[in-house]
Amino acid sequence: MHYVIGDIHNEAKKLDNILEQIQLTSDDELIVLGDLFDRGNEPDPVDVYLMITALQGRFIWIRGNHDQWLADYIKKYFSLAEKERKKLFSYTYNSFDLIKQRMTEVDMLNLANTILKLPLQTELDIDGKKYLFAHAMTSNPFKSEISDYYMMGNWALDLFFIEGIEGYISLCGHTPTGTLLMEKPGRYLEKDKNSIWVNQKENVYLLDCGCGFASGKLACLCLETGERFYSKNNLLEF
């Protein structure tokens, strides 16, 4: 089976809850759509990282903008002399300080290098269906875009939500489903807006269900069965 998880944002307990629900085996694969870090109600970025990397050989980690920002800051910070580090602006979010309490400089730099090598988009063919995975926005595999396109989206993001990429099913995070401001042809898969959203053409799925915020959830979708899993032990099917 192939399971896809939306933005985690430091929420180790919610990630652990999802992993308990889906019970990955050696035959399964987990695709994480990026933004492992920053924010979180009970933030634990190190445990999030350790849980994901313990799944070596069974997961794909897509690079998100928060992952990129953290990696860039780590590289910048440790490139400076000790006295110069004190002059550097603080990292905007909580992840850097929390990680620095538990990881050595070498380990933090290894984390940064790992992030910077992560794919911006991945393509899989599953049961005859072609899937694209990116953090914010996918592109036709035959047309390469700049990194911010995949991690942040661009001016055509709303149109992408409506039209998708012809011939592919796209799965993305980045945009919290509860904050979709304009009415788009599509539907929430559950009764509330903090759930997975799919467009009318059923070729774009958004899986950032607000994890990292007080009312948000971590979401997971099984591609073969259509089962949806949410943190706090909710399991639903469509």
Buried (B, 14 or more C-beta within 10 A) or exposed (E): BBBBBBBBBBBBBBBBBBBEBBEBEEEBBBBBBBBBBBBBBEBBBBBBBEBBEEBEEBBBBBBBBBBBBBBBBBBBBEEEEEEEEEEEEEBEBBBBEBBBEBBEEEEBBEBBEBBBEBBBBBEBEEEEEBBBBBBBBBBEBEEEBEEBBBBBBBEEBBEBBBBBBEEBBBBBBBBBBBEBEEEBEBEBBBEEBBBBBBBEEEBBBBBBBBBBBEEBBBBBBBBEEEBBBBBEEBEBEE
